[in-house]
Amino acid sequence: MTGFGKIFIVIGIVFIVIGILWSIFGKLPGDLSFKKGNVTFYFPIMTSIIVSIVLSLIFYFIRKF
């Protein structure tokens, strides 16, 4: 298997993990949701903040080592 194929497998696994975590933590308190008629607007502010903190920590530790 080439390096390019391994990259796609890793990216796929990362997307699966993100999807599972998103379904668990997808609607936290602080996420905005507006519904008017048959239009729904959802903006995950708190989820975005948590994802940003987690990714920042992961990249910090990757860079540290």
CYANA upper distance limits for C-alpha pairs under 8 A (distance plus 0.5 A):
  1 MET  CA      5 GLY  CA      6.77
  1 MET  CA      6 LYS  CA      7.58
  2 THR  CA      6 LYS  CA      7.09
  3 GLY  CA      7 ILE  CA      6.81
  4 PHE  CA      8 PHE  CA      7.06
  5 GLY  CA      9 ILE  CA      6.85
  6 LYS  CA     10 VAL  CA      6.70
  7 ILE  CA     11 ILE  CA      6.61
  8 PHE  CA     12 GLY  CA      6.55
  9 ILE  CA     13 ILE  CA      6.74
 10 VAL  CA     14 VAL  CA      6.65
 11 ILE  CA     15 PHE  CA      6.73
 12 GLY  CA     16 ILE  CA      6.77
 13 ILE  CA     17 VAL  CA      6.73
 14 VAL  CA     18 ILE  CA      6.62
 15 PHE  CA     19 GLY  CA      6.54
 16 ILE  CA     20 ILE  CA      6.76
 17 VAL  CA     21 LEU  CA      6.66
 18 ILE  CA     22 TRP  CA      6.38
 19 GLY  CA     23 SER  CA      6.74
 20 ILE  CA     24 ILE  CA      6.99
 21 LEU  CA     25 PHE  CA      6.48
 21 LEU  CA     26 GLY  CA      8.07
 22 TRP  CA     26 GLY  CA      5.14
 25 PHE  CA     47 THR  CA      7.66
 26 GLY  CA     44 PRO  CA      8.18
 26 GLY  CA     47 THR  CA      7.15
 27 LYS  CA     31 ASP  CA      6.88
 27 LYS  CA     44 PRO  CA      7.78
 27 LYS  CA     47 THR  CA      7.92
 28 LEU  CA     44 PRO  CA      8.38
 28 LEU  CA     46 MET  CA      7.00
 28 LEU  CA     47 THR  CA      6.99
 29 PRO  CA     46 MET  CA      7.61
 30 GLY  CA     44 PRO  CA      8.09
 30 GLY  CA     45 ILE  CA      6.93
 30 GLY  CA     46 MET  CA      5.80
 31 ASP  CA     42 TYR  CA      8.02
 31 ASP  CA     43 PHE  CA      6.50
 31 ASP  CA     44 PRO  CA      4.90
 31 ASP  CA     45 ILE  CA      5.56
 31 ASP  CA     46 MET  CA      6.01
 31 ASP  CA     47 THR  CA      7.49
 32 LEU  CA     42 TYR  CA      6.29
 32 LEU  CA     43 PHE  CA      5.58
 32 LEU  CA     44 PRO  CA      6.64
 32 LEU  CA     45 ILE  CA      7.42
 33 SER  CA     40 THR  CA      7.70
 33 SER  CA     41 PHE  CA      6.19
 33 SER  CA     42 TYR  CA      4.89
 33 SER  CA     43 PHE  CA      6.80
 34 PHE  CA     40 THR  CA      6.21
 34 PHE  CA     41 PHE  CA      5.60
 34 PHE  CA     42 TYR  CA      6.93
 35 LYS  CA     39 VAL  CA      6.36
 35 LYS  CA     40 THR  CA      4.88
 35 LYS  CA     41 PHE  CA      6.85
 36 LYS  CA     40 THR  CA      6.98
 44 PRO  CA     48 SER  CA      6.48
 45 ILE  CA     49 ILE  CA      6.81
 46 MET  CA     50 ILE  CA      6.78
 47 THR  CA     51 VAL  CA      6.63
 48 SER  CA     52 SER  CA      6.53
 49 ILE  CA     53 ILE  CA      6.73
 50 ILE  CA     54 VAL  CA      6.67
 51 VAL  CA     55 LEU  CA      6.55
 52 SER  CA     56 SER  CA      6.50
 53 ILE  CA     57 LEU  CA      6.72
 54 VAL  CA     58 ILE  CA      6.70
 55 LEU  CA     59 PHE  CA      6.60
 56 SER  CA     60 TYR  CA      6.48
 57 LEU  CA     61 PHE  CA      6.71
 58 ILE  CA     62 ILE  CA      6.67
 59 PHE  CA     63 ARG  CA      6.51
 60 TYR  CA     64 LYS  CA      6.54
 61 PHE  CA     65 PHE  CA      6.79
